[in-house]
Amino acid sequence: MRIHSWTGLGLGLYVALLSITGSASVLRPQFHLWMVPRSVPMVGTRLKGDELTEVLRRNYQGYEVTSVFEGRRPDSPVRVTLERDGAKTERQFDPYSLRDIGLMYPRVLDGVEWVVDLHDNLLGGERGRAVNGVGATLFFLLALSGALLWWPGKSRWAENLITGWPEKTRRFIHRVHVAFGFWAFPMVFVWGLTAIYFAFPDPFIWLVDSFGGDASDPSRPADVALRTMVYWHFGRFGGLTGRLIWVLIGLIPAVLFVTGFIMWRMRSVRRQRAAALQARAGAKAPTFATVERKAEV
């Protein structure tokens, strides 16, 4: 119990950070789709070739149009590379309405990639990913110890499956912690295991190869199992709805840290109050010397 508590407190902020950034990273593909248009309305005539280049030069006066990529699909926007004073910019252009539709890579995506790098590598490259691997190993062991502590006995196991009605008590916080921990354990197990794999892939590759089969065959059961866990890690299923659900589920480790911290804090406060009451009671109790002086009087 104490090992689980102290390990959870030690890893708490790290787990909360990875939980929040991981949930945000699930929507990474959607941010790219939302911020970078993949198609334009096909209304009117699409300009091509020299006519398009001439319009681009008039539209982007003050810039040198260094390249134009028109794309194969008739509804695809044109990618234009502009240069001025040695600085290059990539923008998208609608060849039907003849208007600029924004940067090819908006700045908000830099923020998205920063969050992803923070989640994957702690902004530290390969060294940061190795540190993440160590943290993931401790997180994985923390999840296993929590699973062992979850079992309350045959007569009470059903109580740990639900939180009950909300109330401002330590008991309710405890029930939230154990119930969320139980239902989220499969995902937490996969997140921890795959995070170790991302940092230290060689042992996993060796294990997969040890099951035999053609290494070039992607349908090997061990390869399929590992690939499925990776899909689970990133929430690559169910379209946007599945990803939004995964965003919420991804916040559960942060909830476990918060509830665990509240439980520890409430327990510490209770012990401090008990110690203070015991000290106060001890101070009021008459000592042997006090009794002797009263007897002499």
Summary of the structure (lengths in Angstrom):
residues: 297
radius of gyration: 29.9
end to end distance: 54.4
largest distance: 118.5
contacts: 799
relative contact order: 0.12
helix: 67%
strand: 9%
